[in-house]
Amino acid sequence: MRLFAAVLPPQDVTNELAAEVALLRGLPGADGLRWTGRPGWHFTLAFYGEVDDELVPGLSDRLERAAHRTAPFPLAVRGGGQFGHGRALWAGASGDLETLRLLADRAESAARKAGVPMGEHRRYKAHLTVARSRQAVDVRPYVDGLRDFTSRTWTVADLVLVCSNLPRSGVPGEQPRYEAVARWALGGAG
C-alpha cells in the first residue's frame, strides 16, 4: 500500500479554500496547472511510499502511540507558496505549528521504528498542495492571490493514516484517490 500520515482539514475549511482556489483558477495561465481537488487536500505529516503489508500493523501501533502523546491543537489554512520553481503551488498553515511539526516528527519516527524505509530527514514545512506542474511555472500571481487567505481555525483532534491510490486509467487530469485507513484521536480528544 502507498501510505502517508496526515492531518485532514474539516469540510467547512476545505469549502473556504475551494472558494479561494476558484478565484485563482480564473487567473490567466491557470489552465497550465494541474489543480488538485478537495478530496486530496491534506497536510502530509510523513510520506511512507509503498509499505509492505506485514509492516502496517507495527506502523499503526506506533502512530497510535504518537497520536496519544500529542495534545489537540489549533490550526488554520493560511497564505501560500511554491516548491520547485512553480512545480507545486501550496496553501500554508497558521496556529500551533510547533505541535504540528512535533506530530510530523513523531509520524516519521513511528515509521522508522516500524521498519519502514524512510529517506533522509527533512525539516517539516506545513503545506497543502493546491496545484502542480510538470515544468517550471511562474506561480507568483497565485501565491500573491493566497497571501491574504486565512480559513477559520479548527482544533486538530486526530492523526490519519491515508492510502493513496494512483490513477491507472491514463485519462489526463485524473487525480489520485485517497482513503483513510486508520484514524487515532490526539491526546485527550474524544
N, C-alpha and C positions, 0 to 999 in steps of 0.2 A: 504494500500500500504506500502511496505517496502522501506523506503526513507533514503537518506542521501544527504548532501550538499557537493560539491566537486569543485576542480579545475581540469580541464582536459588538459593535455599537447597536443600540436598540433601534427599532424600526423608525421611530419618530426622528431620530438623529440622522439616519440614512435618508429619510424623506427631505430633511433640511439640506443635506449635502446634494441630493439629487436635483433640487431646485437650483442650486448654485452651479452645478455641473451643466445643467440645461442651458444656462446663460453662456458658459464657456464654449459649449458646442455650437453656439451661434456666431462665434468669432471667425474671422477669415482664416482659412487653412485648417480648421478643426477637423475636416473630413480626412486629413492626412494622418490623424492619430487613431489608434485603436482604443476606444473608450471602454473601460470596464463597467460592469453593471452592479447594481445594488447587491445582488447575491454574492458578489466577490469582494465586497468591501469589508475589510477586517484589518486589525493591527497585528501583523505577524510578530510573534514573540521569538520563535525559533523554528527554522525550516529544517526538517529532517530528511527530506527526499524519500527515496524508496526504502522502506523499513521492512525487514524480514518479519513474517507473521509471528515467529517464535519470540521476537524481541518486544512485541507490542504489549503483552501483559506487564512486563517489568517496567517499560516506559510509562504505562498507565499508572502503576503503583507509585512511581516516583513523581509523576505530575500531580497526582492526588495529594501527596505529602507537600509538594511545593505550593499548591493552592491553599492548603490548610495553614501553612506557615506565613501566608501573605494576607494582610488585612484588606478588606474592601477599600476602594479609593476613588476619588472624583476624577473624571476625565471629560474632555470635550474635543471635538474635531475643530482644528483652528489653523488658518493660514495654509501655506503650501510651499512646494519647492520642486526640485528636479534632481534626478540622478543621471549620470552618463550623458551629459550634453543633450538633454532633452529626450533620452530614450525612455525615461519614466517620469511622469508628472504625478505628484502626490499631494495629498492633504496631510497636514501635520496634526499635532495634538497639544493641548494645554491641560493643566490640572496637576495632579501629583505624578509628575514624570519620573521622580526618583523611585517611587514604588513600582511604576510600570517597568522601568529599567531593571529593578530588582527581580520582578517576576520573569522578565525575559532571561536574565542570567540564570535563574532557578530552572526555567524550562530547558535551557541549553545544558545545564549541569545534569538534569534528570536524564537527558538522552545519553550523555557521555557515560554516566554511571550504569545505564541500562545496556551499554554496549553498542549503541547506535553510532556509526561512524560520522563524525562531525568535522567539517573543515576547520580552518583556523578561526579563532575567536575574533569577532569584530565588535567594536563598541556599538551598542544598540541605538538606533535612530528611529523614533516612533514615526511611522508613516502609513498611510492608507493609499494604495495606488489607484488613481482615477483614469490614467491613460498611459499607453505605451507606444513606442515607435521602433521600427527595426533599424532606423538610421537616425543620426543626429538631427534634431529639430529645434528651432528657436521657440521655446515654450515660454519665454518671458511674458507675453501678453496673458497667458493662462495663469502663471504664477502671480502676476500682478492682480488678476481677477480674484484669486483666492486670498490675497493678502489680508483683507478686512473680514473674511468669513470666520465666524465662530458659531458653532452649534450650541445648543443647550448643554449644560453639564449634567452628566449622569454618574451614578455610582457603579463602578465595575465590581460585579459581585461574583464572577466566575471565570475560570480558565477553561478553554475549549480545545480539544484535540480534533483537528479537521483533516478529512481525507480530500485530496484534490484529484479529481478525475479529469485528465486532459482530453481535449477534443480529439475525436477519431474520425469524424466524417469527412474532413478535408474541406468543409464549407468555409469560405473566407468569413472572418469575423466571429466564428463560433467561439464561445467563451468556455473556460473550464467550468465544471460543476463542482461545488463544494458541499461536503456532507459532514455535519458534526457527528463524530463517532463516540465522543465521551465529553462530559462536562462535569467540573468539580467546583463546588462553592468555595469562595475565598474565605479564609479565617472563620469568623463567626457568622458569615452570611447564611441565611436560611436555605 
